[in-house]
């Protein structure tokens, strides 16, 4: 009896017939596989999958899930401040160096996006923009609640940041694409019902496919890529979709005519190494070929978070060095805020043209996640390239990480080095080839330019009349609220939390004794259900 008997799509074939001489081919019995008449390809037995004409019924021995919360930071602000729901919210730095940490979908409709300079985003959105500083403590608490739900059905979670993680559900081993989709729908429903936020989920046989799929499922969707579709799906995508291809390497590949992931996959190993380097090139080549067996593992908390950039032309002046420091400080800061902690120590790494590394560090009296404060410290550590020689790489790192933060430290940062209690500066120099910043965390993240801390303790110590937009406050008669605006001796507060619905706005004298700073976490009001 023919192996094809009873298989959908080829019913009616005579089991005793021979292959037609029209194609001049002969079934090979050596590999025990069956040639698919639909696409002319052969499914390798190594991937542990079954072929089915219906994609939803295709099985896989490995399903990797990537769960990504939708517009997480802006969505949490809208969750805890109901008046903002549906409005164009921009979360990020309000100061001169401010960068967008997160944008609501209403703001994205105007063209605003994460990592965009705040002044540019505000111009795009216009007068309707609501700009708020990040509240790391609130995001951390919400994140913990979300992933506690996920852990009820998934044993191991690999957190990438507050709002995204990988998982490899054991219950889905050998299951169909439809079952993976149903699993994702159930998790998303529970998150929406119990937390009030939307999530998108991607499934594939490896991390790369799963992450790309979740991004394409946004907002509030699910995409499952079955093994038989993976290569076609992957190879049609722009090469910059590949995890690890940044703007610089993407531009380099584009100039060489390598525009899609398929183009990269078609290169030889030697060609890839010559373009992307012998360290990262082979790994990216494997991913481009759909080979992704990286395990899903729990991540330990980073001891230091950093970012660095190498420049095509050496930096030879302070005028060129300062903006390079600003960019690295902001890039590292996005990861710092995504991690949910503040930093006490700022590390500046300068690699010179002779490949020697100069590292300088500065320790603050308290941890902070304020971008302007951290950037100011990094700038203070800079040395003039005219004195130390041309610089080819600039890195900024943050260490001494702590869940307890203090508000902006502008007065401390402005003081001369050595005159601020608790501060110290250290400089080290290494030989060519050494690396000055260790234990860096390369995870994705967000940017924070505001002056909010992680909890209420430090906030309550600030003078009451120094109100800023986004501050969490409490009033003896009206309860919890947030500052909508302040100035000229008055402050306007919107009194609302996650459970109240849109609340009333009231204006007070800035020094009203009944108005005090509050713990931002109180805006969640979990105790009320």
C-alpha positions in Angstrom: 0.0 0.0 0.0 1.3 3.4 -0.9 2.5 5.7 2.0 0.3 8.4 0.5 -3.0 6.6 0.9 -5.4 8.5 3.1 -3.4 11.7 3.3 -5.5 14.8 2.6 -4.9 16.4 -0.7 -3.7 13.3 -2.6 -6.7 11.0 -2.1 -7.8 9.0 -5.2 -4.3 8.0 -6.2 -4.0 4.3 -7.2 -1.8 2.7 -4.5 -0.4 0.3 -7.1 0.6 3.0 -9.7 4.1 3.9 -10.4 5.6 7.4 -10.5 4.8 9.0 -13.9 7.7 9.1 -16.3 6.9 12.8 -16.9 9.1 14.0 -14.1 11.8 11.3 -14.6 12.2 10.9 -10.9 12.2 7.9 -8.6 11.2 7.7 -5.0 14.3 7.1 -2.9 13.9 4.5 -0.2 17.2 5.2 1.4 16.1 8.1 3.7 12.7 6.9 4.6 11.1 10.2 3.8 8.4 11.3 1.5 8.7 14.0 -1.1 6.1 16.7 -0.8 4.3 17.3 -4.1 3.1 20.7 -2.9 6.4 22.5 -2.6 9.1 20.1 -3.7 10.9 20.3 -0.4 11.9 17.6 2.0 11.2 17.9 5.7 14.2 16.9 7.7 13.5 14.4 10.5 15.9 16.3 12.8 13.4 19.1 13.6 11.0 16.7 15.2 8.0 18.0 13.4 5.1 16.5 11.4 4.0 17.8 8.1 0.3 18.7 7.7 -1.5 20.7 5.0 -3.3 22.6 7.7 -0.7 24.8 9.5 -2.6 24.8 12.7 -2.3 21.0 13.1 1.5 20.9 12.5 3.3 19.6 15.5 6.7 20.6 16.9 8.9 19.1 19.6 9.9 22.6 20.7 7.7 25.7 21.1 9.5 28.8 22.3 7.3 31.7 23.4 8.1 35.4 23.5 5.7 37.5 25.5 5.9 41.2 25.1 3.6 43.7 26.9 2.1 46.3 24.5 3.4 49.9 25.0 4.1 48.8 28.6 5.2 52.0 30.2 2.6 54.2 28.7 -0.1 51.5 29.3 0.8 51.4 33.0 0.5 55.1 33.2 -3.0 54.9 31.6 -3.9 52.0 33.9 -3.1 53.9 37.1 -4.2 57.3 35.7 -7.5 56.5 34.0 -8.0 60.1 32.6 -5.1 59.3 30.2 -6.7 56.3 28.6 -6.9 56.7 24.8 -4.7 59.8 24.9 -1.2 60.3 23.4 1.0 59.6 26.3 4.8 60.0 26.1 6.9 58.5 29.0 10.4 59.7 29.3 12.8 62.5 30.0 11.4 65.9 30.4 14.8 67.6 30.6 16.9 68.9 27.7 18.4 65.5 27.0 15.1 63.7 27.4 14.4 60.7 25.3 11.1 58.9 24.8 10.9 55.8 27.0 7.6 54.6 25.8 4.7 56.0 23.7 1.0 55.0 23.8 -0.5 53.8 20.6 -2.4 57.1 20.3 1.0 58.9 20.4 2.5 56.4 17.9 -0.2 57.4 15.4 1.5 60.8 15.2 4.9 59.2 14.5 6.3 59.2 18.1 8.4 56.2 19.1 10.7 54.9 21.8 14.3 56.2 21.8 13.2 59.3 19.9 14.3 62.7 21.4 11.5 64.0 23.5 11.5 67.4 21.8 11.0 65.7 18.5 8.1 63.5 19.8 6.4 66.5 21.3 6.6 68.4 18.0 5.0 65.4 16.2 2.2 64.9 18.7 1.5 68.6 19.4 -0.4 70.2 22.2 -2.4 67.0 23.0 0.8 65.2 24.2 0.8 64.2 27.8 4.5 63.9 28.9 5.3 62.0 32.1 8.5 60.9 33.7 8.9 57.1 34.2 8.0 55.5 37.5 10.3 52.5 37.8 8.8 51.1 41.0 5.3 50.9 39.5 6.5 49.2 36.4 8.5 46.7 38.5 5.5 45.8 40.6 3.2 45.4 37.6 5.8 43.3 35.8 6.2 41.0 38.8 2.5 40.5 38.9 2.3 39.7 35.2 5.1 37.2 35.2 3.9 35.6 38.4 0.8 34.7 36.4 2.9 33.3 33.6 5.0 31.2 36.0 1.9 29.4 37.1 1.9 27.6 33.8 5.6 28.0 32.7 8.4 26.8 34.9 11.4 28.7 33.5 11.2 32.3 32.3 14.0 34.3 30.7 13.3 37.9 31.4 14.7 40.4 28.9 13.3 43.5 30.6 10.3 44.6 32.7 7.9 43.9 29.8 9.2 40.9 27.8 10.4 37.4 28.4 11.0 34.1 26.7 9.5 30.8 27.9 9.5 27.2 26.7 6.3 25.6 28.0 6.8 22.0 28.8 3.1 21.3 28.3 3.5 22.2 24.6 6.2 19.6 23.7 4.9 17.8 20.7 1.8 20.0 20.5 0.2 21.6 17.4 0.4 25.2 16.3 -3.3 25.5 17.2 -2.6 24.4 20.7 0.3 26.8 21.1 -2.1 29.6 19.9 -4.7 28.6 22.5 -2.0 28.6 25.2 -1.0 32.1 24.3 -4.6 33.3 24.2 -5.2 31.9 27.7 -2.1 33.7 29.1 -3.1 36.9 27.5 -6.7 36.6 28.8 -5.4 36.1 32.4 -3.1 39.1 32.1 -5.9 41.3 30.8 -8.4 40.1 33.4 -6.1 40.2 36.5 -3.8 43.1 35.6 -5.7 45.1 33.0 -3.0 45.2 30.3 -2.7 43.8 26.8 0.1 41.5 25.7 1.3 40.1 22.4 2.8 36.6 22.0 4.9 35.0 19.4 5.7 31.3 19.0 8.4 29.5 17.0 10.9 26.7 17.3 13.5 29.1 18.7 14.0 32.5 20.3 14.7 34.4 17.1 11.4 33.4 15.4 9.4 33.8 18.6 10.6 37.4 19.2 10.0 38.5 15.6 6.6 36.9 15.6 5.5 38.7 18.8 6.6 42.0 17.3 4.5 41.3 14.2 1.5 40.3 16.3 1.3 43.7 18.0 -0.8 45.2 19.3 -2.7 42.7 21.4 -2.2 39.6 19.1 -0.7 36.2 18.7 1.5 34.9 15.9 2.5 31.2 15.7 5.1 30.3 13.1 5.1 26.6 12.4 8.4 24.9 11.6 7.5 24.3 7.9 6.9 28.0 7.5 9.9 29.3 9.4 12.6 29.6 6.7 10.2 31.2 4.1 9.0 33.6 6.9 12.4 34.4 8.1 14.2 34.8 4.7 11.7 37.3 3.4 12.2 39.8 6.3 14.6 42.8 6.1 18.0 41.9 7.5 17.7 44.4 10.3 14.9 42.3 11.8 17.6 39.8 12.7 18.4 40.0 16.4 21.9 41.5 16.7 21.9 43.5 13.5 22.0 47.2 14.5 22.0 50.4 12.4 25.7 50.3 11.7 25.9 46.6 10.6 22.6 47.0 8.8 23.9 49.9 6.8 27.1 47.9 6.0 25.1 45.0 4.8 22.8 47.2 2.7 25.7 48.8 0.9 26.7 45.2 -0.1 23.3 44.4 -1.4 22.4 42.2 1.5 18.9 43.5 2.2 17.0 40.4 3.5 17.7 37.7 6.1 17.7 35.3 3.2 20.5 37.3 1.5 22.6 36.9 4.6 21.8 33.2 4.9 23.0 32.6 1.4 26.5 34.0 2.1 29.3 31.7 2.9 30.8 31.6 6.4 33.9 33.3 5.1 31.9 36.1 3.5 29.8 36.6 6.7 33.0 36.8 8.9 34.5 39.4 6.6 31.4 41.6 6.8 30.3 41.1 10.4 33.5 39.9 12.1 34.6 36.5 13.2 33.1 36.8 16.6 29.4 37.7 16.0 29.3 36.8 12.3 29.0 33.0 12.6 26.2 33.3 15.2 24.2 35.7 13.1 24.7 33.5 10.1 23.2 30.5 12.0 20.2 32.5 13.0 19.7 33.7 9.4 19.7 30.0 8.4 17.0 29.3 11.0 19.3 27.5 13.3 18.5 28.6 16.8 18.9 26.1 19.6 19.7 28.6 22.3 18.1 27.4 25.6 15.6 29.4 27.6 17.3 30.0 31.0 16.7 32.2 34.0 18.9 35.4 34.0 20.8 36.5 37.1 20.4 40.2 38.0 23.1 42.3 36.3 25.8 43.8 38.5 26.5 46.5 35.9 24.6 47.9 33.0 26.5 49.6 30.2 26.5 50.7 26.5 29.3 51.6 24.2 29.9 52.7 20.6 32.9 52.4 18.3 33.4 55.2 15.8 34.5 54.9 12.2 36.6 58.1 12.7 38.5 58.7 15.9 37.3 61.4 18.2 39.9 64.1 18.6 38.2 66.9 20.5 35.9 67.5 23.5 33.3 68.9 21.1 33.1 65.4 19.5 33.5 63.5 22.8 30.6 65.1 24.7 27.8 64.0 22.4 29.3 60.5 22.2 29.2 60.3 26.0 25.6 61.6 26.0 24.5 58.9 23.5 26.2 56.1 25.5 24.8 57.4 28.7 21.3 57.4 27.3 21.6 53.9 25.8 22.8 52.5 29.1 20.1 54.4 30.9 17.4 52.8 28.9 18.6 49.4 30.1 19.0 50.7 33.6 15.3 51.8 33.8 14.2 48.6 32.2 16.0 46.8 34.9 14.1 48.8 37.5 17.0 50.0 39.6 19.1 53.1 40.2 22.9 53.3 40.1 25.4 54.9 42.5 28.5 54.6 40.3 29.0 55.9 36.8 31.9 54.4 34.8 33.3 56.1 31.7 35.4 53.9 29.3 37.5 55.5 26.6 39.4 53.2 24.2 42.2 55.1 22.4 43.4 54.6 18.9 46.3 52.5 20.1 43.7 50.2 21.7 44.6 51.0 25.3 41.7 51.6 27.6 41.2 54.4 30.1 38.4 53.8 32.7 37.2 56.5 35.1 34.4 56.0 37.7 32.5 58.3 40.0 30.4 57.2 43.0 27.4 59.2 44.1 26.1 59.3 47.7 22.8 57.6 46.7 21.5 55.6 43.8 19.5 57.4 41.1 18.0 56.7 37.7 17.8 60.3 36.7 19.3 60.6 33.2 20.5 64.2 33.5 22.3 63.5 36.8 24.0 60.4 35.4 24.9 62.0 32.1 26.4 65.0 34.0 28.6 62.7 36.0 29.7 60.9 32.8 30.6 64.2 31.3 32.6 65.2 34.3 34.7 62.1 33.9 35.7 63.0 30.3 39.3 63.7 29.4 40.3 65.9 26.5 41.4 63.8 23.5 43.9 66.5 22.7 45.7 65.5 25.9 45.2 61.7 26.0 45.1 60.9 22.3 42.4 60.1 19.7 39.5 58.0 21.0 37.8 55.2 18.9 35.3 53.8 21.5 33.2 55.5 24.2 31.3 53.5 26.8 29.2 54.4 29.8 28.3 52.0 32.6 26.3 52.1 35.7 27.0 50.0 38.8 26.2 49.9 42.5 22.7 49.0 41.4 19.9 49.4 44.0 16.2 49.2 44.2 16.3 52.3 46.4 16.7 55.5 44.5 17.0 59.2 45.2 15.6 62.0 43.1 17.7 64.2 40.8 21.1 64.9 42.3 21.8 68.1 40.4 23.3 70.0 43.3 25.7 67.2 44.1 26.7 66.7 40.5 27.4 70.5 40.1 29.8 70.5 43.1 33.5 70.1 42.4 34.9 66.6 42.7 35.9 65.7 46.2 33.7 68.3 47.9 30.5 66.2 48.1 30.3 63.8 51.1 30.1 60.2 49.9 31.5 60.9 46.5 34.7 59.4 45.1 36.4 59.4 41.7 38.7 56.6 40.5 40.8 56.4 37.3 42.4 53.2 35.9 44.3 52.6 32.7 44.9 49.3 31.0 47.1 48.1 28.2 45.9 47.7 24.6 43.2 45.0 24.3 41.9 45.2 27.8 38.3 46.0 28.5 37.4 48.6 31.1 33.7 47.9 31.7 32.7 44.4 32.9 29.4 42.6 33.6 27.5 44.8 31.2 24.0 43.9 30.5 23.0 44.0 26.8 19.2 43.7 27.2 16.8 45.9 25.5 15.2 48.6 27.6 13.9 52.1 27.8 15.0 55.7 28.6 14.2 57.8 31.6 14.8 61.5 31.8 12.4 62.4 34.6 13.0 63.1 38.3 10.8 60.4 39.9 12.3 57.9 42.2 11.5 54.3 42.7 9.6 54.6 46.0 8.0 57.0 48.4 10.7 57.1 51.0 13.1 59.5 49.2 10.2 61.4 47.7 8.7 62.4 51.1 12.0 64.0 52.1 11.7 66.5 49.2 10.3 70.0 49.9 6.6 70.0 49.4 6.5 73.0 47.1 8.9 71.4 44.6 6.1 69.8 42.6 6.7 68.4 39.1 4.3 66.9 36.6 3.8 63.2 37.2 4.6 63.3 41.0 2.4 61.0 43.0 0.8 62.8 45.9 -1.8 62.2 48.6 -4.2 64.7 50.2 -5.8 64.3 53.6 -9.3 64.7 52.2 -9.0 63.5 48.6 -6.7 60.6 48.7 -4.1 59.5 46.1 -3.5 61.6 42.9 -0.9 62.9 40.6 0.4 66.3 39.6 -0.9 67.5 36.3 0.9 70.8 36.5 2.6 73.2 38.9 3.9 76.8 38.9 3.3 80.3 40.2 2.7 79.0 43.7 -0.1 76.6 42.8 -0.3 72.9 41.9 -3.1 71.0 40.0 -3.7 67.4 41.1 -5.8 64.7 39.4 -7.2 62.4 42.1 -7.5 58.9 40.7 -6.0 55.4 40.8 -6.3 52.2 38.9 -9.6 51.4 40.6 -11.4 54.7 40.6 -12.0 55.5 37.0 -11.3 59.1 35.7 -11.0 61.4 38.8 -11.5 65.1 39.5 -8.8 67.7 39.2 -8.3 70.2 42.0 -5.9 73.1 42.4 -4.1 73.9 45.7 -1.5 76.3 47.0 2.0 74.7 46.4 2.6 74.8 50.2 -0.7 73.3 51.2 0.2 71.3 54.4 -2.4 68.7 53.5 -0.7 67.8 50.2 2.2 65.4 50.5 4.3 63.2 48.3 3.1 59.6 48.0 4.5 56.2 47.1 3.8 55.7 43.4 2.9 52.1 44.0 -0.2 53.3 45.8 -1.6 54.3 42.4 -2.1 50.6 41.7 -4.4 50.1 44.6 -4.2 46.3 44.4 -5.9 45.9 47.7 -9.1 47.2 46.2 -9.2 44.4 43.6 
